[in-house]
Amino acid sequence: FHNMPREYIRKSEKNEWLESTLQEAFAAVRYGRKVREVGRPLNIPESTLRNKLKTNRSNKLRMGRKPVFNEE
């Protein structure tokens, strides 16, 4: 018999920042601070911050592929 896992354990250490932290970083960049100096203390990689700013997709913090089926 195989037992179902009791609790999901995240395997990746990526994407350790929160939505509020990312919004804070966006605001700092908009006020004129450099992307590199904003990302370091918040532990957000510079490349991630640049990509999110460029595509303006701050509201969807997902890792991996897009789902095949709708959320319905």
N, CA and C atoms as a LAMMPS dump frame, in Angstrom:
ITEM: TIMESTEP
0
ITEM: NUMBER OF ATOMS
216
ITEM: BOX BOUNDS ff ff ff
-5.0000000000000000e+02 5.0000000000000000e+02
-5.0000000000000000e+02 5.0000000000000000e+02
-5.0000000000000000e+02 5.0000000000000000e+02
ITEM: ATOMS id mol type element x y z
1 1 1 N 0.828 -1.19 0
2 1 2 C 0 0 0
3 1 3 C 0.872 1.253 0
4 2 1 N 0.377 2.264 -0.69
5 2 2 C 1.054 3.552 -0.689
6 2 3 C 0.221 4.543 0.106
7 3 1 N 0.855 5.192 1.022
8 3 2 C 0.162 6.197 1.825
9 3 3 C 0.205 7.542 1.121
10 4 1 N -0.879 8.267 1.24
11 4 2 C -0.92 9.614 0.689
12 4 3 C -0.056 10.518 1.569
13 5 1 N 0.619 11.473 0.966
14 5 2 C 1.426 12.375 1.794
15 5 3 C 0.531 13.222 2.689
16 6 1 N 0.977 13.44 3.892
17 6 2 C 0.176 14.192 4.849
18 6 3 C 0.227 15.688 4.59
19 7 1 N 1.359 16.165 4.128
20 7 2 C 1.513 17.598 3.934
21 7 3 C 2.477 17.83 2.782
22 8 1 N 2.171 18.815 1.962
23 8 2 C 3.04 19.137 0.837
24 8 3 C 4.309 19.801 1.351
25 9 1 N 5.436 19.291 0.92
26 9 2 C 6.719 19.873 1.281
27 9 3 C 7.328 20.466 0.028
28 10 1 N 7.55 21.737 0.049
29 10 2 C 8.096 22.421 -1.111
30 10 3 C 9.537 21.98 -1.341
31 11 1 N 9.847 21.64 -2.588
32 11 2 C 11.163 21.113 -2.902
33 11 3 C 12.119 22.182 -3.389
34 12 1 N 11.603 23.319 -3.78
35 12 2 C 12.436 24.357 -4.37
36 12 3 C 12.622 25.513 -3.402
37 13 1 N 13.808 26.077 -3.423
38 13 2 C 14.078 27.261 -2.614
39 13 3 C 13.882 28.534 -3.43
40 14 1 N 13.433 28.395 -4.674
41 14 2 C 13.207 29.556 -5.516
42 14 3 C 11.929 30.267 -5.081
43 15 1 N 11.807 31.495 -5.506
44 15 2 C 10.603 32.289 -5.265
45 15 3 C 10.297 32.414 -3.771
46 16 1 N 11.282 32.83 -3.013
47 16 2 C 11.125 32.949 -1.567
48 16 3 C 10.537 34.294 -1.138
49 17 1 N 10.262 35.189 -2.074
50 17 2 C 9.749 36.505 -1.719
51 17 3 C 8.234 36.51 -1.782
52 18 1 N 7.644 37.453 -1.122
53 18 2 C 6.19 37.573 -1.065
54 18 3 C 5.709 38.627 -2.056
55 19 1 N 4.426 38.624 -2.312
56 19 2 C 3.818 39.608 -3.211
57 19 3 C 4.052 41.024 -2.687
58 20 1 N 3.918 41.207 -1.384
59 20 2 C 4.11 42.541 -0.804
60 20 3 C 5.552 43.016 -0.975
61 21 1 N 6.505 42.091 -0.877
62 21 2 C 7.907 42.443 -1.065
63 21 3 C 8.164 42.868 -2.496
64 22 1 N 7.552 42.166 -3.441
65 22 2 C 7.724 42.506 -4.849
66 22 3 C 7.104 43.873 -5.15
67 23 1 N 5.946 44.153 -4.574
68 23 2 C 5.311 45.46 -4.764
69 23 3 C 6.174 46.578 -4.175
70 24 1 N 6.786 46.293 -3.039
71 24 2 C 7.685 47.26 -2.407
72 24 3 C 8.886 47.548 -3.314
73 25 1 N 9.409 46.508 -3.94
74 25 2 C 10.538 46.676 -4.859
75 25 3 C 10.125 47.486 -6.083
76 26 1 N 8.944 47.216 -6.621
77 26 2 C 8.447 47.976 -7.778
78 26 3 C 8.325 49.461 -7.438
79 27 1 N 7.796 49.742 -6.254
80 27 2 C 7.627 51.136 -5.842
81 27 3 C 8.98 51.832 -5.719
82 28 1 N 9.963 51.13 -5.173
83 28 2 C 11.292 51.721 -5.015
84 28 3 C 11.926 52.022 -6.365
85 29 1 N 11.736 51.138 -7.334
86 29 2 C 12.288 51.367 -8.672
87 29 3 C 11.568 52.533 -9.336
88 30 1 N 10.272 52.628 -9.136
89 30 2 C 9.509 53.744 -9.72
90 30 3 C 9.952 55.093 -9.149
91 31 1 N 10.386 55.089 -7.878
92 31 2 C 10.847 56.329 -7.256
93 31 3 C 12.282 56.67 -7.624
94 32 1 N 12.909 55.862 -8.493
95 32 2 C 14.22 56.227 -9.002
96 32 3 C 15.391 55.414 -8.498
97 33 1 N 15.153 54.461 -7.608
98 33 2 C 16.267 53.631 -7.15
99 33 3 C 16.629 52.609 -8.214
100 34 1 N 17.843 52.126 -8.173
101 34 2 C 18.317 51.164 -9.165
102 34 3 C 17.802 49.769 -8.839
103 35 1 N 17.573 48.988 -9.889
104 35 2 C 17.034 47.635 -9.723
105 35 3 C 17.984 46.786 -8.893
106 36 1 N 19.262 46.915 -9.142
107 36 2 C 20.25 46.1 -8.429
108 36 3 C 20.259 46.401 -6.934
109 37 1 N 20.197 47.68 -6.574
110 37 2 C 20.245 48.029 -5.152
111 37 3 C 18.921 47.744 -4.45
112 38 1 N 17.843 47.66 -5.191
113 38 2 C 16.541 47.331 -4.594
114 38 3 C 16.437 45.831 -4.334
115 39 1 N 16.91 45.03 -5.27
116 39 2 C 16.738 43.583 -5.179
117 39 3 C 17.571 42.908 -4.117
118 40 1 N 18.78 43.392 -3.897
119 40 2 C 19.688 42.721 -2.956
120 40 3 C 19.147 42.606 -1.533
121 41 1 N 18.763 43.713 -0.888
122 41 2 C 18.296 43.564 0.501
123 41 3 C 16.981 42.79 0.628
124 42 1 N 16.197 42.738 -0.435
125 42 2 C 14.921 42.021 -0.383
126 42 3 C 15.045 40.57 -0.845
127 43 1 N 16.261 40.152 -1.212
128 43 2 C 16.533 38.786 -1.692
129 43 3 C 15.735 38.436 -2.938
130 44 1 N 15.571 39.403 -3.822
131 44 2 C 14.93 39.167 -5.114
132 44 3 C 16.018 39.281 -6.169
133 45 1 N 16.215 38.242 -6.987
134 45 2 C 17.251 38.322 -8.014
135 45 3 C 17.004 39.49 -8.961
136 46 1 N 18.094 40.105 -9.384
137 46 2 C 18.003 41.264 -10.27
138 46 3 C 17.286 40.908 -11.563
139 47 1 N 17.595 39.737 -12.119
140 47 2 C 16.974 39.335 -13.386
141 47 3 C 15.47 39.148 -13.231
142 48 1 N 15.049 38.583 -12.116
143 48 2 C 13.619 38.392 -11.874
144 48 3 C 12.914 39.735 -11.766
145 49 1 N 13.519 40.639 -11.04
146 49 2 C 12.919 41.954 -10.854
147 49 3 C 12.815 42.694 -12.184
148 50 1 N 13.863 42.615 -12.991
149 50 2 C 13.835 43.264 -14.308
150 50 3 C 12.76 42.651 -15.198
151 51 1 N 12.669 41.32 -15.211
152 51 2 C 11.667 40.656 -16.049
153 51 3 C 10.252 41.004 -15.61
154 52 1 N 9.998 41.034 -14.314
155 52 2 C 8.663 41.364 -13.811
156 52 3 C 8.31 42.816 -14.122
157 53 1 N 9.297 43.704 -14.025
158 53 2 C 9.049 45.106 -14.359
159 53 3 C 8.78 45.271 -15.849
160 54 1 N 9.524 44.529 -16.659
161 54 2 C 9.388 44.654 -18.111
162 54 3 C 8.037 44.129 -18.587
163 55 1 N 7.622 42.981 -18.068
164 55 2 C 6.366 42.38 -18.512
165 55 3 C 5.176 42.884 -17.716
166 56 1 N 5.456 43.564 -16.582
167 56 2 C 4.402 44.132 -15.739
168 56 3 C 3.43 43.06 -15.264
169 57 1 N 3.966 41.919 -14.855
170 57 2 C 3.139 40.821 -14.357
171 57 3 C 3.417 40.607 -12.876
172 58 1 N 3.112 41.571 -12.072
173 58 2 C 3.402 41.456 -10.648
174 58 3 C 2.323 40.688 -9.899
175 59 1 N 1.124 40.618 -10.461
176 59 2 C 0.019 40.006 -9.725
177 59 3 C 0.002 38.486 -9.818
178 60 1 N 0.782 37.898 -10.706
179 60 2 C 0.778 36.447 -10.83
180 60 3 C 2.16 35.906 -10.508
181 61 1 N 2.331 35.462 -9.283
182 61 2 C 3.594 34.874 -8.869
183 61 3 C 3.438 33.363 -8.876
184 62 1 N 3.718 32.76 -9.986
185 62 2 C 3.613 31.312 -10.11
186 62 3 C 4.911 30.765 -10.652
187 63 1 N 5.212 29.563 -10.25
188 63 2 C 6.377 28.883 -10.786
189 63 3 C 5.89 27.751 -11.681
190 64 1 N 6.685 27.389 -12.636
191 64 2 C 6.351 26.247 -13.479
192 64 3 C 5.495 26.615 -14.666
193 65 1 N 4.939 25.586 -15.256
194 65 2 C 4.149 25.769 -16.467
195 65 3 C 2.752 26.284 -16.16
196 66 1 N 2.105 26.773 -17.197
197 66 2 C 0.732 27.229 -17.044
198 66 3 C -0.186 26.014 -17.004
199 67 1 N -1.308 26.078 -16.263
200 67 2 C -2.224 24.942 -16.203
201 67 3 C -2.902 24.708 -17.549
202 68 1 N -3.174 23.44 -17.838
203 68 2 C -3.798 23.067 -19.099
204 68 3 C -5.294 23.354 -19.055
205 69 1 N -5.912 23.071 -17.919
206 69 2 C -7.353 23.229 -17.786
207 69 3 C -7.686 24.556 -17.125
208 70 1 N -8.919 25.017 -17.323
209 70 2 C -9.383 26.242 -16.682
210 70 3 C -9.515 26.031 -15.186
211 71 1 N -9.673 27.126 -14.453
212 71 2 C -9.85 27.03 -13.006
213 71 3 C -11.263 26.619 -12.623
214 72 1 N -12.157 26.542 -13.588
215 72 2 C -13.558 26.201 -13.316
216 72 3 C -13.714 24.765 -12.912
